[in-house]
Amino acid sequence: MNHEVAGTALRGRQTNLELVTDLMEFSRYGALSQVFVLQALEQFSEMVLEAPEAAQEGGPVPVAVWRGIAAETLEALREAGRAVPEGK
């Protein structure tokens, strides 16, 4: 499968890191793509933490681990000033 990023086809399999790096560095939308990715991380992390644990059971990752990843991601974004501070 080929994907277009900034008009250049990305060929072959990529690691998740390579894919996200390409999205953030080579988007035809420039730095706005970085804002999009960071906001998506923030919003998904908040969604995971706000959802009832029972609703998250049965997924491929244990609930405690999934919620831990969400909390860690949100904390890192907040510490870097890239997310709304908690309680605001």
Rosetta constraint file for C-alpha pairs under 8 A:
AtomPair CA 1 CA 11 HARMONIC 7.15 0.50
AtomPair CA 1 CA 12 HARMONIC 7.22 0.50
AtomPair CA 2 CA 9 HARMONIC 5.82 0.50
AtomPair CA 2 CA 10 HARMONIC 5.73 0.50
AtomPair CA 2 CA 11 HARMONIC 5.47 0.50
AtomPair CA 2 CA 12 HARMONIC 7.44 0.50
AtomPair CA 3 CA 9 HARMONIC 5.37 0.50
AtomPair CA 3 CA 10 HARMONIC 5.34 0.50
AtomPair CA 3 CA 11 HARMONIC 7.30 0.50
AtomPair CA 4 CA 8 HARMONIC 5.53 0.50
AtomPair CA 4 CA 9 HARMONIC 4.66 0.50
AtomPair CA 4 CA 10 HARMONIC 6.39 0.50
AtomPair CA 5 CA 9 HARMONIC 6.44 0.50
AtomPair CA 5 CA 10 HARMONIC 7.15 0.50
AtomPair CA 5 CA 22 HARMONIC 7.35 0.50
AtomPair CA 5 CA 23 HARMONIC 6.84 0.50
AtomPair CA 5 CA 26 HARMONIC 6.14 0.50
AtomPair CA 5 CA 27 HARMONIC 5.33 0.50
AtomPair CA 5 CA 28 HARMONIC 6.52 0.50
AtomPair CA 6 CA 26 HARMONIC 5.75 0.50
AtomPair CA 6 CA 27 HARMONIC 4.91 0.50
AtomPair CA 6 CA 28 HARMONIC 4.10 0.50
AtomPair CA 6 CA 29 HARMONIC 7.81 0.50
AtomPair CA 7 CA 28 HARMONIC 7.28 0.50
AtomPair CA 14 CA 18 HARMONIC 5.73 0.50
AtomPair CA 14 CA 19 HARMONIC 6.00 0.50
AtomPair CA 15 CA 19 HARMONIC 6.27 0.50
AtomPair CA 16 CA 20 HARMONIC 6.16 0.50
AtomPair CA 17 CA 21 HARMONIC 5.94 0.50
AtomPair CA 18 CA 22 HARMONIC 6.06 0.50
AtomPair CA 19 CA 23 HARMONIC 6.22 0.50
AtomPair CA 20 CA 24 HARMONIC 6.12 0.50
AtomPair CA 21 CA 25 HARMONIC 5.86 0.50
AtomPair CA 21 CA 26 HARMONIC 7.99 0.50
AtomPair CA 22 CA 26 HARMONIC 5.30 0.50
AtomPair CA 22 CA 27 HARMONIC 7.21 0.50
AtomPair CA 23 CA 27 HARMONIC 5.47 0.50
AtomPair CA 23 CA 33 HARMONIC 6.86 0.50
AtomPair CA 23 CA 34 HARMONIC 7.80 0.50
AtomPair CA 24 CA 30 HARMONIC 7.73 0.50
AtomPair CA 24 CA 31 HARMONIC 7.15 0.50
AtomPair CA 24 CA 33 HARMONIC 5.55 0.50
AtomPair CA 24 CA 34 HARMONIC 4.91 0.50
AtomPair CA 24 CA 37 HARMONIC 7.39 0.50
AtomPair CA 25 CA 30 HARMONIC 7.20 0.50
AtomPair CA 25 CA 31 HARMONIC 7.55 0.50
AtomPair CA 25 CA 34 HARMONIC 7.70 0.50
AtomPair CA 26 CA 30 HARMONIC 6.88 0.50
AtomPair CA 27 CA 31 HARMONIC 7.83 0.50
AtomPair CA 27 CA 33 HARMONIC 6.29 0.50
AtomPair CA 29 CA 33 HARMONIC 5.93 0.50
AtomPair CA 30 CA 34 HARMONIC 7.72 0.50
AtomPair CA 31 CA 35 HARMONIC 6.73 0.50
AtomPair CA 32 CA 36 HARMONIC 6.23 0.50
AtomPair CA 33 CA 37 HARMONIC 6.26 0.50
AtomPair CA 34 CA 38 HARMONIC 6.18 0.50
AtomPair CA 35 CA 39 HARMONIC 5.98 0.50
AtomPair CA 36 CA 40 HARMONIC 6.05 0.50
AtomPair CA 37 CA 41 HARMONIC 6.25 0.50
AtomPair CA 38 CA 42 HARMONIC 6.25 0.50
AtomPair CA 38 CA 77 HARMONIC 7.90 0.50
AtomPair CA 38 CA 82 HARMONIC 7.26 0.50
AtomPair CA 39 CA 43 HARMONIC 6.06 0.50
AtomPair CA 39 CA 83 HARMONIC 7.51 0.50
AtomPair CA 40 CA 44 HARMONIC 5.97 0.50
AtomPair CA 41 CA 45 HARMONIC 5.98 0.50
AtomPair CA 41 CA 73 HARMONIC 7.43 0.50
AtomPair CA 41 CA 74 HARMONIC 7.74 0.50
AtomPair CA 42 CA 46 HARMONIC 6.21 0.50
AtomPair CA 42 CA 73 HARMONIC 7.55 0.50
AtomPair CA 42 CA 74 HARMONIC 5.93 0.50
AtomPair CA 42 CA 77 HARMONIC 7.27 0.50
AtomPair CA 42 CA 83 HARMONIC 6.51 0.50
AtomPair CA 43 CA 47 HARMONIC 6.12 0.50
AtomPair CA 44 CA 48 HARMONIC 6.20 0.50
AtomPair CA 44 CA 70 HARMONIC 7.73 0.50
AtomPair CA 45 CA 49 HARMONIC 6.30 0.50
AtomPair CA 45 CA 70 HARMONIC 4.41 0.50
AtomPair CA 45 CA 71 HARMONIC 6.76 0.50
AtomPair CA 45 CA 73 HARMONIC 6.85 0.50
AtomPair CA 45 CA 74 HARMONIC 6.14 0.50
AtomPair CA 46 CA 50 HARMONIC 6.02 0.50
AtomPair CA 46 CA 70 HARMONIC 7.19 0.50
AtomPair CA 46 CA 74 HARMONIC 7.41 0.50
AtomPair CA 47 CA 51 HARMONIC 6.03 0.50
AtomPair CA 48 CA 66 HARMONIC 7.78 0.50
AtomPair CA 48 CA 67 HARMONIC 6.29 0.50
AtomPair CA 48 CA 70 HARMONIC 6.50 0.50
AtomPair CA 49 CA 67 HARMONIC 5.98 0.50
AtomPair CA 49 CA 70 HARMONIC 6.69 0.50
AtomPair CA 49 CA 71 HARMONIC 7.14 0.50
AtomPair CA 51 CA 55 HARMONIC 6.85 0.50
AtomPair CA 51 CA 56 HARMONIC 7.54 0.50
AtomPair CA 52 CA 56 HARMONIC 7.02 0.50
AtomPair CA 53 CA 57 HARMONIC 6.67 0.50
AtomPair CA 53 CA 63 HARMONIC 6.76 0.50
AtomPair CA 56 CA 63 HARMONIC 6.15 0.50
AtomPair CA 57 CA 62 HARMONIC 7.31 0.50
AtomPair CA 57 CA 63 HARMONIC 6.06 0.50
AtomPair CA 58 CA 62 HARMONIC 7.82 0.50
AtomPair CA 59 CA 63 HARMONIC 7.69 0.50
AtomPair CA 61 CA 65 HARMONIC 6.67 0.50
AtomPair CA 61 CA 66 HARMONIC 6.16 0.50
AtomPair CA 62 CA 66 HARMONIC 6.24 0.50
AtomPair CA 63 CA 67 HARMONIC 6.03 0.50
AtomPair CA 64 CA 68 HARMONIC 5.94 0.50
AtomPair CA 65 CA 69 HARMONIC 6.15 0.50
AtomPair CA 66 CA 70 HARMONIC 6.34 0.50
AtomPair CA 67 CA 71 HARMONIC 6.14 0.50
AtomPair CA 68 CA 72 HARMONIC 6.04 0.50
AtomPair CA 69 CA 73 HARMONIC 6.01 0.50
AtomPair CA 70 CA 74 HARMONIC 6.12 0.50
AtomPair CA 71 CA 75 HARMONIC 6.00 0.50
AtomPair CA 72 CA 76 HARMONIC 6.14 0.50
AtomPair CA 73 CA 77 HARMONIC 6.21 0.50
AtomPair CA 74 CA 78 HARMONIC 6.13 0.50
AtomPair CA 74 CA 83 HARMONIC 7.41 0.50
AtomPair CA 75 CA 79 HARMONIC 6.04 0.50
AtomPair CA 76 CA 80 HARMONIC 6.15 0.50
AtomPair CA 77 CA 81 HARMONIC 6.24 0.50
AtomPair CA 77 CA 82 HARMONIC 4.95 0.50
AtomPair CA 77 CA 83 HARMONIC 5.33 0.50
AtomPair CA 78 CA 82 HARMONIC 5.64 0.50
AtomPair CA 78 CA 83 HARMONIC 4.77 0.50
AtomPair CA 78 CA 84 HARMONIC 6.52 0.50
AtomPair CA 78 CA 85 HARMONIC 5.83 0.50
AtomPair CA 78 CA 86 HARMONIC 7.93 0.50
AtomPair CA 81 CA 85 HARMONIC 7.96 0.50
AtomPair CA 84 CA 88 HARMONIC 6.68 0.50
